C-alpha cells in the first residue's frame, strides 16, 4: 500500500488487527526485514505496520536533511491510518528515528521498542565515516554501504549456517537508492545525543540487543535501559545486528511478551 506525503509516496504493509505496532527499519535496509515479525505478531492479535522510509525499498525518494524528516513521515502515516497511539519500534537507524519521534510526537506513542540501537550521537571518527560514505556513494560507489556493513551485521554462526540470509540482506543494501544512502548518512551524522535526556522518556519500553552485535555493542542497549524509568533489557542469543532475522524465534517471543504486558 502507498500513501502520498507532500510530493512523494511512502510504501507500507498493514496486517492484522488489535494494538498497532509500527516497525522502523535500519540503514541501508527496507521493511522486508520485518517479515518474520509481521507473520508472527499479526497471527497473535496485533496490527503490524511496516513502512519503507522515504527513498528506501518501494518508497519514493525525497531529500532528507535530518532524522526528523523520517519521524515526520511516520507521524503522517499514523494520521493517515487514523491511529491515535501505537507501539513504535526502531532498529539501529530506526532507533534514532524513534528517539526523535518520542521527543516530538510523544502523544502518539503508547510504548517504545529500541532494537540494536543507541542514544548517543556519533563521535568525531564516526562523523568522518558518515561524511566519507556519503561523498563516495554519490561519486559512484553505490554498493559501498553494503560492502562496509555486511561483514559486520551478523554473528559468526549466521555467516556459517545461514549464508542465504547474508546474501539477501546484502542485496537489499546494495540496491538502495544512493541518494538516500548519502542523505541518511549526513542526517545520522548530525543527529541529537539523547543520552542526557533518557530519564525524560517515561513510557513502557523494551530495549533489545544482539549477543554478538559488532555494529552497536550491547553496552549501548544497557545505557538506554538503565537511563529510562520504565525500560526492560533483553539480549537475543546467537545473533548480531540483524537479531530479528538471525534468531526470530527468541526475538518474537521477547516482543510478544512485552506487547502482552501493555494490554
C-alpha positions as CSV (number, residue, x, y, z in Angstrom):
1,X,0.0,0.0,0.0
2,X,1.0,3.6,-0.6
3,X,0.2,7.0,0.8
4,X,1.2,10.3,-0.6
5,X,3.1,12.7,1.7
6,X,3.7,16.1,0.1
7,X,5.2,15.1,-3.3
8,X,6.3,11.6,-2.6
9,X,4.8,8.2,-1.8
10,X,5.5,6.0,1.2
11,X,5.0,2.3,0.8
12,X,3.9,0.3,3.8
13,X,2.4,-3.0,4.8
14,X,-0.5,-3.1,7.3
15,X,-1.6,-6.5,8.5
16,X,-3.6,-7.9,11.4
17,X,-5.8,-6.2,13.9
18,X,-5.5,-5.2,17.5
19,X,-2.9,-3.0,19.2
20,X,-0.9,-1.3,16.4
21,X,2.8,-1.8,16.3
22,X,5.0,0.2,13.9
23,X,8.4,-1.2,12.9
24,X,11.0,1.2,11.6
25,X,13.8,-0.5,9.6
26,X,17.5,0.2,9.8
27,X,20.1,1.6,7.4
28,X,20.5,0.9,4.5
29,X,17.7,-1.7,4.6
30,X,14.0,-1.9,4.0
31,X,10.8,-3.0,5.6
32,X,11.2,-6.5,4.1
33,X,13.4,-7.2,7.1
34,X,10.3,-7.4,9.4
35,X,8.6,-10.3,7.6
36,X,9.1,-12.8,10.5
37,X,7.5,-10.3,12.9
38,X,4.7,-9.4,10.5
39,X,3.7,-13.1,10.2
40,X,4.1,-13.9,13.9
41,X,2.5,-10.9,15.5
42,X,-0.4,-10.4,13.1
43,X,-1.4,-14.0,13.9
44,X,-1.2,-13.3,17.6
45,X,-3.6,-10.5,17.9
46,X,-1.6,-7.4,16.8
47,X,-1.8,-5.0,13.9
48,X,1.7,-4.7,12.4
49,X,2.6,-1.7,10.2
50,X,5.9,-1.7,8.4
51,X,6.8,1.4,6.3
52,X,9.7,1.8,3.9
53,X,11.2,5.1,4.9
54,X,11.4,7.6,2.1
55,X,13.9,6.6,-0.5
56,X,14.2,3.0,0.8
57,X,12.6,-0.1,-0.5
58,X,9.5,0.7,-2.5
59,X,9.0,4.2,-1.2
60,X,9.8,7.2,-3.5
61,X,12.9,9.2,-3.0
62,X,12.6,12.6,-1.4
63,X,15.5,14.6,0.1
64,X,16.3,14.1,3.8
65,X,18.2,16.7,5.7
66,X,17.7,15.5,9.2
67,X,16.4,12.5,11.2
68,X,13.2,14.3,12.0
69,X,12.2,14.1,8.3
70,X,11.8,10.4,8.8
71,X,9.9,10.7,12.1
72,X,7.6,13.2,10.4
73,X,6.7,10.6,7.8
74,X,5.9,8.0,10.5
75,X,3.6,10.5,12.2
76,X,1.9,11.3,8.9
77,X,1.4,7.6,8.3
78,X,-0.3,7.2,11.7
79,X,-2.5,10.1,10.9
80,X,-3.4,8.7,7.6
81,X,-4.4,5.4,9.2
82,X,-6.3,7.3,11.9
83,X,-4.2,5.7,14.7
84,X,-4.0,7.9,17.7
85,X,-1.4,5.8,19.6
86,X,0.8,2.9,18.6
87,X,3.8,0.9,19.9
88,X,6.8,2.3,17.9
89,X,9.8,0.0,17.3
90,X,13.0,1.1,15.7
91,X,16.1,-0.8,14.7
92,X,19.5,0.8,14.5
93,X,18.9,4.0,12.4
94,X,15.2,3.3,13.1
95,X,16.1,3.7,16.7
96,X,17.4,7.2,16.0
97,X,14.2,7.9,14.3
98,X,12.3,6.6,17.3
99,X,14.1,8.9,19.7
100,X,13.3,11.9,17.6
101,X,9.7,10.6,17.3
102,X,9.3,10.3,21.1
103,X,10.8,13.8,21.5
104,X,8.4,15.4,19.1
105,X,5.3,13.2,18.9
106,X,5.3,11.5,22.4
107,X,1.4,11.6,22.5
108,X,1.4,9.2,19.6
109,X,3.5,6.5,21.3
110,X,1.9,4.0,23.7
111,X,5.3,2.3,24.2
112,X,8.7,2.1,22.6
113,X,10.9,-0.8,21.4
114,X,14.6,0.0,20.8
115,X,16.3,-2.6,18.7
116,X,20.1,-2.8,18.4
117,X,20.5,1.0,18.6
118,X,22.0,3.7,20.8
119,X,21.0,7.0,22.3
120,X,24.4,8.7,21.8
121,X,25.4,10.7,18.8
122,X,28.4,9.9,16.7
123,X,31.9,10.8,17.9
124,X,34.3,12.7,15.6
125,X,35.6,9.5,14.0
126,X,32.1,8.3,13.4
127,X,31.1,11.6,11.8
128,X,34.1,11.4,9.5
129,X,33.0,7.9,8.4
130,X,29.4,9.1,7.7
131,X,30.8,12.0,5.6
132,X,33.1,9.7,3.6
133,X,30.3,7.2,2.9
134,X,28.0,10.0,1.7
135,X,30.7,11.5,-0.6
136,X,31.9,8.2,-2.1
137,X,28.4,6.9,-2.6
138,X,27.4,10.0,-4.6
139,X,30.6,9.8,-6.5
140,X,29.6,6.3,-7.9
141,X,30.4,3.8,-5.2
142,X,26.8,2.8,-4.9
143,X,27.4,-0.6,-3.2
144,X,29.9,0.8,-0.6
145,X,27.4,0.8,2.3
146,X,26.5,-2.8,1.6
147,X,30.2,-3.7,1.3
148,X,31.0,-1.9,4.6
149,X,28.2,-3.2,6.7
150,X,27.5,-6.8,5.5
151,X,30.8,-8.2,7.0
152,X,29.8,-7.0,10.5
153,X,26.0,-7.3,10.5
154,X,25.8,-10.9,11.6
155,X,27.0,-13.3,14.3
156,X,29.7,-15.7,13.1
157,X,27.2,-18.6,13.4
158,X,24.9,-16.8,10.9
159,X,27.7,-16.4,8.3
160,X,28.4,-20.1,8.7
161,X,24.9,-21.6,8.9
162,X,22.7,-19.1,7.0
163,X,24.6,-17.7,4.0
164,X,21.2,-17.2,2.2
165,X,20.2,-14.6,4.8
166,X,23.5,-12.8,4.5
167,X,23.1,-12.6,0.7
168,X,19.5,-11.4,1.0
169,X,20.4,-8.6,3.3
170,X,23.4,-7.6,1.1
171,X,21.1,-7.4,-1.9
172,X,18.7,-5.1,0.0
173,X,21.6,-2.8,0.9
174,X,23.4,-2.9,-2.4
175,X,20.2,-1.9,-4.3
176,X,19.2,1.0,-2.1
177,X,19.0,4.4,-3.8
178,X,22.5,6.0,-3.5
179,X,21.0,9.5,-2.9
180,X,19.1,8.3,0.2
181,X,22.2,6.5,1.5
182,X,24.1,9.8,1.3
183,X,21.2,11.8,2.8
184,X,20.7,9.4,5.6
185,X,24.4,9.3,6.4
186,X,24.5,13.0,6.9
187,X,21.3,13.0,8.9
188,X,22.7,10.4,11.2
189,X,26.0,12.3,11.5
190,X,24.1,15.4,12.7
191,X,21.6,13.6,15.0
192,X,21.0,14.7,18.6
193,X,22.6,13.0,21.6
194,X,19.6,11.7,23.7
195,X,21.8,10.2,26.4
196,X,21.3,13.1,28.8
197,X,17.6,13.1,28.3
198,X,16.8,9.4,28.7
199,X,15.1,9.9,32.1
200,X,12.5,12.1,30.3
201,X,11.2,9.2,28.3
202,X,8.8,7.9,30.9
203,X,6.8,5.3,28.9
204,X,6.9,1.5,28.8
205,X,10.0,0.5,26.8
206,X,11.8,-2.6,25.7
207,X,15.4,-2.5,24.7
208,X,16.8,-5.3,22.6
209,X,20.4,-6.1,21.9
210,X,22.1,-8.9,19.9
211,X,24.5,-11.1,21.9
212,X,27.2,-10.9,19.2
213,X,26.5,-7.5,17.7
214,X,29.7,-6.0,16.3
215,X,28.0,-2.9,14.9
216,X,26.4,-1.5,18.0
217,X,27.6,-3.0,21.3
218,X,25.3,-4.3,24.0
219,X,26.7,-1.6,26.2
220,X,24.6,0.9,24.3
221,X,21.4,-1.1,24.9
222,X,22.3,-1.2,28.6
223,X,22.7,2.6,28.7
224,X,19.2,3.1,27.2
225,X,17.6,0.6,29.5
226,X,19.3,1.9,32.6
227,X,18.6,5.5,31.7
228,X,14.8,5.2,31.0
229,X,12.5,5.0,34.0
230,X,10.3,2.1,32.7
231,X,12.5,0.1,30.4
232,X,13.4,-3.6,30.2
233,X,16.5,-5.0,28.6
234,X,16.6,-8.3,26.6
235,X,19.6,-9.7,24.8
236,X,18.9,-12.1,21.9
237,X,21.3,-15.1,21.9
238,X,23.1,-16.3,18.8
239,X,22.5,-13.1,16.9
240,X,24.3,-10.0,15.7
241,X,23.0,-6.7,14.5
242,X,20.2,-8.4,12.5
243,X,18.8,-10.1,15.6
244,X,15.2,-10.2,14.4
245,X,16.2,-12.3,11.3
246,X,19.1,-14.3,12.8
247,X,17.1,-15.6,15.8
248,X,13.4,-14.8,15.0
249,X,12.1,-17.3,17.5
250,X,13.7,-15.8,20.5
251,X,13.2,-12.2,19.2
252,X,9.5,-12.8,18.6
253,X,8.9,-14.3,22.0
254,X,10.5,-11.3,23.7
255,X,8.4,-8.8,21.6
256,X,5.2,-10.8,22.2
257,X,5.7,-10.9,26.0
258,X,6.3,-7.2,26.0
259,X,3.2,-6.4,23.9
260,X,1.0,-8.6,26.0
261,X,2.1,-6.7,29.1
262,X,0.7,-3.5,27.6
263,X,-2.8,-4.8,27.3
